[in-house]
Amino acid sequence: MKKHLLLVGIVAVGGLALAGCSGDRTGGSDAGSGEDVDVSELTIGVAMPTQQSERWIADGDNVKATLEDLGYQVDLQYANDDIPTQVSQIENMISSGADALIVASIDGTTLTDVLQTAADQDIPVIAYDRLINGTENVDYYTTFDNYQVGVQQATSLLTGLGVLDENGEETGVEGPLNIELFAGSPDDNNATFFWDGAIDTLQPYLDSGVLDVPSGQTDFEQAAILRWLPETAQERMENILTIIGDTRIDGVLSPYDGLSIGIISALTSGGYSASDLPIVTGQDAEVGSVKSILAGEQYSTIFKDTRLLGETAADMVDALMHGEEPEVNDTETYDNGVKIVPSYLHESVIVTADNYEEILVDGGYYTADDLK
């Protein structure tokens, strides 16, 4: 039975804000230093991965609006999850005279050459939510504490299953409770952070036998869903149902709301009633999944306030354009294989049917009408 408990899992980012170092790059040829910069003459290139997810549409809109409020011109582009398109868009931003770049990469390993071009023209680069790997030419990174997002997803799964109570205390449930595991796209650096946080949280219960994975698919590579595609998650869930036969699934670890929709579709097609679905987690608090939570289908989601992320990315750019160092609060965690990228991490929150109104509506992210 689902237990809609109040879960406000605010991540402890911790630590004092630390000053980052971006070398001597403070923008393209039109940028200057000091308070005399006319930002209305500066253009910021914003590269977003796709418009197929409402989350990324909101991110792009937030970043663009915040930068424009500060007075900048903005070149916002979406690549529809096509890597060559994103590379081409960034190339065009550079050739058109962008003074800084904010990049949410499709594949964080494929931008080395184009970012070298940016570096050659002294154009600073902010990695947005997804770390850009394999290059020294990324100056700052803004995201959420992605390991803790995974911890929150697993914690909400355990609470929904009744293994933990609303205070995070063990209830004494012995199980075995059957769960299946899903992971994000293997080319997204965040996916492994989500997975590691979730598995570290679930592992003691898997080891003790409280939880079991009937399919036996417990490796990241088996659970990963390329490009975060809902239809791929639905197909994998259908295959799992075929593998395990009549074995009932009690819970599903899903790292993203889009995947959750696909998973729930497979479950309902596979014989689960809408009122007797497994506990299914998610992330991003997309409208469709919040409505699903209110309908008693999806159990939880992780809310990451992208308004804050957009503000931080814009503030980082604004600081650099004025010859200043952006504020960061993490200088140890995010190693892109070449350097530790100075980062600013925001908090995330577990949302269920019990606290959605307080977090999402009262917080101004959605209106009550949005969720009807």
PLY file of the C-alpha trace (Angstrom):
ply
format ascii 1.0
element vertex 372
property float x
property float y
property float z
element edge 371
property int vertex1
property int vertex2
end_header
0.00 0.00 0.00
1.28 3.42 -0.89
2.04 5.64 2.06
1.77 9.26 1.02
4.02 10.69 3.67
5.34 14.20 3.96
8.85 14.12 2.58
10.78 17.31 2.35
14.21 15.94 1.50
16.19 19.07 1.25
19.77 18.37 0.31
22.45 19.72 2.57
24.77 21.35 0.11
26.89 22.65 2.94
30.08 24.56 3.01
30.89 28.21 2.64
30.80 29.78 -0.79
34.24 29.47 -2.29
35.77 31.65 -4.94
36.47 29.82 -8.21
39.21 30.45 -10.70
38.61 30.73 -14.43
42.06 31.81 -15.45
42.21 35.10 -17.31
39.20 34.55 -19.55
36.58 37.21 -18.94
34.67 37.14 -22.19
35.03 37.73 -25.90
36.42 40.75 -27.66
33.49 42.99 -26.71
33.65 42.24 -23.00
35.54 44.36 -20.53
36.11 44.61 -16.83
34.75 46.84 -14.15
31.42 48.58 -13.80
31.63 50.45 -17.12
30.71 47.38 -19.22
27.72 48.01 -21.48
26.13 44.58 -21.29
23.49 45.54 -23.85
26.24 45.15 -26.45
27.09 41.63 -25.27
25.53 38.40 -26.55
25.36 35.20 -24.54
24.97 31.92 -26.40
22.72 29.40 -24.62
22.79 25.84 -25.94
20.07 23.52 -24.61
19.76 19.81 -25.46
16.13 19.37 -26.50
12.63 20.74 -26.63
11.15 17.26 -26.24
11.16 17.67 -22.46
9.18 20.42 -20.75
11.97 20.63 -18.20
14.52 21.82 -20.79
12.06 24.27 -22.31
11.62 25.80 -18.86
15.40 25.89 -18.35
15.97 27.70 -21.62
13.22 30.20 -20.93
14.52 30.86 -17.41
18.11 31.42 -18.50
17.09 33.66 -21.39
14.71 35.76 -19.28
17.24 36.21 -16.48
20.01 37.27 -18.84
17.69 39.66 -20.66
16.64 41.16 -17.33
20.31 41.87 -16.72
20.48 43.62 -20.10
22.21 41.00 -22.26
21.27 39.84 -25.72
20.65 36.09 -25.83
21.03 33.50 -28.58
19.05 30.47 -27.33
19.24 27.25 -29.35
17.83 23.74 -28.87
19.47 20.75 -30.55
16.68 18.16 -30.22
19.11 15.62 -28.75
21.25 15.56 -31.90
24.94 15.93 -31.10
26.12 17.29 -34.50
23.32 19.87 -34.36
24.45 21.08 -30.95
28.08 21.30 -32.08
27.00 23.27 -35.14
24.86 25.60 -33.04
27.75 26.36 -30.69
30.06 26.92 -33.66
27.57 29.42 -35.06
27.29 31.18 -31.70
31.06 31.57 -31.62
31.33 32.78 -35.21
28.47 35.24 -34.59
30.44 36.87 -31.80
29.09 35.34 -28.59
30.80 36.80 -25.53
30.08 33.80 -23.29
28.47 30.38 -23.61
26.08 28.52 -21.34
25.91 24.88 -22.44
23.65 22.04 -21.33
25.31 19.29 -23.31
23.67 16.32 -24.97
26.84 14.27 -24.63
29.38 15.83 -22.31
32.30 14.18 -24.12
31.71 15.53 -27.63
32.40 19.25 -27.32
36.19 19.29 -26.95
36.99 20.75 -30.38
34.29 23.40 -30.44
35.13 24.54 -26.91
38.79 24.84 -27.93
37.59 27.26 -30.58
35.77 29.19 -27.87
38.90 29.23 -25.68
41.01 30.48 -28.58
38.70 33.50 -28.71
38.68 33.99 -24.91
35.00 33.04 -24.64
34.20 31.63 -21.17
32.00 28.55 -20.89
29.48 27.69 -18.18
28.38 24.05 -18.05
24.68 24.01 -17.21
23.38 21.07 -15.14
25.34 18.53 -17.19
29.10 18.47 -16.73
31.20 18.85 -19.88
33.95 16.24 -19.80
37.38 15.78 -21.31
38.31 19.45 -21.76
40.00 22.17 -19.77
37.88 24.72 -21.58
34.92 24.73 -19.21
35.19 27.45 -16.61
32.31 26.87 -14.22
29.47 24.45 -13.61
26.07 24.98 -12.04
23.85 22.08 -11.08
22.19 20.35 -8.16
23.86 17.92 -5.78
23.23 15.03 -8.12
24.47 12.30 -5.80
21.98 13.51 -3.20
19.23 13.53 -5.83
19.86 9.80 -6.18
19.78 9.41 -2.41
16.45 11.21 -2.35
15.00 9.03 -5.09
15.98 5.87 -3.23
14.77 7.28 0.09
11.36 8.08 -1.37
11.19 4.56 -2.83
11.97 3.06 0.58
9.38 5.28 2.23
6.73 4.45 -0.33
7.44 0.75 0.21
7.10 1.18 3.97
10.71 0.24 4.70
11.28 3.72 6.14
8.80 5.94 7.96
8.29 9.67 7.37
11.25 10.43 9.63
13.58 8.15 7.70
13.58 5.52 10.44
13.42 1.81 9.62
10.03 0.26 10.24
11.18 -3.34 10.61
9.69 -4.55 7.33
11.49 -7.78 6.44
10.43 -8.30 2.81
11.41 -9.46 0.38
9.97 -6.60 -1.63
10.58 -6.79 -5.37
12.00 -3.75 -7.12
13.38 -2.98 -10.57
16.06 -0.41 -11.31
16.28 2.18 -14.07
19.14 4.61 -14.76
19.59 7.65 -16.97
21.47 8.10 -20.21
25.05 6.78 -20.10
26.31 9.83 -22.01
24.96 12.18 -19.33
27.45 12.66 -16.51
24.59 13.25 -14.05
23.15 9.79 -14.63
25.98 8.06 -12.80
25.70 10.45 -9.86
21.95 9.72 -9.59
22.64 5.99 -9.84
25.46 5.97 -7.29
23.43 7.92 -4.74
20.44 5.64 -5.19
22.33 2.35 -5.15
24.43 3.33 -2.14
21.14 3.96 -0.32
19.41 0.76 -1.49
22.38 -1.62 -1.24
22.07 -2.45 2.48
18.47 -3.52 1.91
19.44 -5.55 -1.15
22.21 -7.23 0.84
19.89 -8.03 3.76
17.14 -9.45 1.56
14.56 -6.78 2.39
14.71 -5.85 -1.29
15.17 -8.09 -4.32
15.53 -7.42 -8.05
13.66 -10.27 -9.79
15.13 -9.56 -13.25
18.67 -9.72 -11.88
19.47 -6.55 -13.81
21.41 -4.59 -11.21
24.25 -3.03 -13.23
24.17 0.54 -14.49
24.76 -0.62 -18.05
21.70 -2.88 -17.88
19.51 -0.20 -16.34
20.63 2.80 -18.42
18.19 4.43 -20.86
19.98 6.17 -23.73
18.91 9.81 -24.24
16.41 9.45 -21.38
13.74 8.32 -23.88
10.36 7.33 -22.37
9.68 4.84 -25.15
12.97 3.07 -24.44
12.09 2.84 -20.74
8.66 1.49 -21.64
10.19 -1.18 -23.87
12.67 -2.22 -21.18
9.89 -2.46 -18.58
7.85 -4.61 -20.95
10.85 -6.90 -21.42
11.34 -7.15 -17.66
7.69 -8.14 -17.19
8.21 -10.91 -19.72
11.36 -12.10 -17.94
9.85 -12.24 -14.44
6.47 -13.67 -15.40
3.90 -13.61 -12.62
6.30 -12.15 -10.03
4.82 -8.94 -8.67
6.89 -5.75 -8.69
6.51 -3.64 -5.56
8.63 -0.67 -6.59
10.58 0.86 -9.47
13.53 3.22 -9.13
13.09 5.71 -11.96
15.51 8.65 -12.23
13.34 10.90 -14.42
9.64 11.69 -14.82
9.68 11.01 -18.56
10.96 7.50 -17.91
8.37 7.08 -15.16
5.55 7.76 -17.62
6.90 5.08 -19.95
7.39 2.63 -17.08
3.85 3.17 -15.78
2.46 2.70 -19.29
4.22 -0.66 -19.55
2.97 -1.69 -16.11
-0.67 -0.84 -16.85
-0.45 -2.60 -20.21
1.12 -5.55 -18.42
-1.81 -6.08 -16.07
-1.30 -3.70 -13.16
-4.37 -1.65 -12.30
-4.09 2.12 -11.85
-4.95 1.69 -8.17
-2.40 -1.05 -7.53
0.75 0.13 -9.27
4.21 -0.33 -7.76
5.88 2.61 -6.02
7.48 4.58 -8.88
9.92 7.45 -8.33
10.94 10.25 -10.70
12.69 13.58 -11.11
12.00 17.10 -12.41
8.40 17.57 -11.21
7.06 17.76 -14.75
3.36 18.62 -14.98
2.36 15.22 -16.35
4.08 13.38 -13.54
2.75 15.68 -10.82
-0.73 14.97 -12.15
0.15 11.27 -12.11
1.20 11.60 -8.47
-2.11 13.27 -7.63
-3.93 10.45 -9.45
-2.18 7.87 -7.24
-0.02 6.44 -10.05
3.53 7.77 -9.72
4.54 8.01 -6.07
7.20 10.72 -5.96
9.39 13.06 -7.95
12.46 15.16 -7.17
11.89 18.88 -7.62
14.87 20.85 -8.84
14.00 24.51 -9.05
15.39 25.45 -12.44
14.63 29.10 -11.76
17.54 29.05 -9.31
19.76 27.24 -11.79
19.03 29.83 -14.45
19.77 32.67 -12.06
23.08 31.13 -11.06
24.18 30.58 -14.66
23.29 34.18 -15.48
25.05 35.48 -12.38
28.18 33.52 -13.31
28.19 35.07 -16.77
27.52 38.54 -15.38
30.41 38.25 -12.96
32.78 37.13 -15.71
31.68 39.91 -18.03
32.54 42.40 -15.29
35.95 40.84 -14.66
34.90 39.22 -11.40
34.98 35.65 -10.08
31.61 33.88 -9.85
30.45 32.50 -6.53
30.81 28.71 -6.13
30.27 26.31 -3.24
32.03 23.16 -4.48
35.61 22.92 -5.69
36.19 19.20 -5.13
33.40 17.04 -6.56
33.15 17.56 -10.29
36.21 16.15 -12.06
35.70 16.18 -15.83
38.77 14.06 -16.49
41.01 17.06 -17.11
40.24 19.42 -14.24
38.05 19.94 -11.21
35.40 22.33 -12.43
34.39 24.97 -9.84
30.69 24.49 -9.23
27.62 25.92 -7.57
25.21 23.27 -6.29
21.57 23.92 -5.47
19.20 21.97 -3.24
16.51 19.54 -4.40
13.30 18.42 -2.70
11.30 15.18 -2.61
7.71 15.83 -3.71
4.74 13.54 -3.04
0.98 13.99 -2.99
1.29 15.23 0.57
3.57 18.21 -0.03
3.21 19.12 -3.73
1.01 22.12 -2.94
3.43 23.59 -0.41
6.48 23.06 -2.61
5.21 23.61 -6.14
2.10 25.80 -5.88
2.85 27.93 -2.84
6.42 28.23 -4.13
5.11 29.76 -7.35
6.53 27.14 -9.71
3.07 26.05 -10.86
-0.44 27.38 -10.36
-3.19 25.14 -9.04
-4.78 25.31 -12.52
-1.59 23.98 -14.10
-2.02 20.73 -12.18
-5.74 20.15 -12.79
0 1
1 2
2 3
3 4
4 5
5 6
6 7
7 8
8 9
9 10
10 11
11 12
12 13
13 14
14 15
15 16
16 17
17 18
18 19
19 20
20 21
21 22
22 23
23 24
24 25
25 26
26 27
27 28
28 29
29 30
30 31
31 32
32 33
33 34
34 35
35 36
36 37
37 38
38 39
39 40
40 41
41 42
42 43
43 44
44 45
45 46
46 47
47 48
48 49
49 50
50 51
51 52
52 53
53 54
54 55
55 56
56 57
57 58
58 59
59 60
60 61
61 62
62 63
63 64
64 65
65 66
66 67
67 68
68 69
69 70
70 71
71 72
72 73
73 74
74 75
75 76
76 77
77 78
78 79
79 80
80 81
81 82
82 83
83 84
84 85
85 86
86 87
87 88
88 89
89 90
90 91
91 92
92 93
93 94
94 95
95 96
96 97
97 98
98 99
99 100
100 101
101 102
102 103
103 104
104 105
105 106
106 107
107 108
108 109
109 110
110 111
111 112
112 113
113 114
114 115
115 116
116 117
117 118
118 119
119 120
120 121
121 122
122 123
123 124
124 125
125 126
126 127
127 128
128 129
129 130
130 131
131 132
132 133
133 134
134 135
135 136
136 137
137 138
138 139
139 140
140 141
141 142
142 143
143 144
144 145
145 146
146 147
147 148
148 149
149 150
150 151
151 152
152 153
153 154
154 155
155 156
156 157
157 158
158 159
159 160
160 161
161 162
162 163
163 164
164 165
165 166
166 167
167 168
168 169
169 170
170 171
171 172
172 173
173 174
174 175
175 176
176 177
177 178
178 179
179 180
180 181
181 182
182 183
183 184
184 185
185 186
186 187
187 188
188 189
189 190
190 191
191 192
192 193
193 194
194 195
195 196
196 197
197 198
198 199
199 200
200 201
201 202
202 203
203 204
204 205
205 206
206 207
207 208
208 209
209 210
210 211
211 212
212 213
213 214
214 215
215 216
216 217
217 218
218 219
219 220
220 221
221 222
222 223
223 224
224 225
225 226
226 227
227 228
228 229
229 230
230 231
231 232
232 233
233 234
234 235
235 236
236 237
237 238
238 239
239 240
240 241
241 242
242 243
243 244
244 245
245 246
246 247
247 248
248 249
249 250
250 251
251 252
252 253
253 254
254 255
255 256
256 257
257 258
258 259
259 260
260 261
261 262
262 263
263 264
264 265
265 266
266 267
267 268
268 269
269 270
270 271
271 272
272 273
273 274
274 275
275 276
276 277
277 278
278 279
279 280
280 281
281 282
282 283
283 284
284 285
285 286
286 287
287 288
288 289
289 290
290 291
291 292
292 293
293 294
294 295
295 296
296 297
297 298
298 299
299 300
300 301
301 302
302 303
303 304
304 305
305 306
306 307
307 308
308 309
309 310
310 311
311 312
312 313
313 314
314 315
315 316
316 317
317 318
318 319
319 320
320 321
321 322
322 323
323 324
324 325
325 326
326 327
327 328
328 329
329 330
330 331
331 332
332 333
333 334
334 335
335 336
336 337
337 338
338 339
339 340
340 341
341 342
342 343
343 344
344 345
345 346
346 347
347 348
348 349
349 350
350 351
351 352
352 353
353 354
354 355
355 356
356 357
357 358
358 359
359 360
360 361
361 362
362 363
363 364
364 365
365 366
366 367
367 368
368 369
369 370
370 371
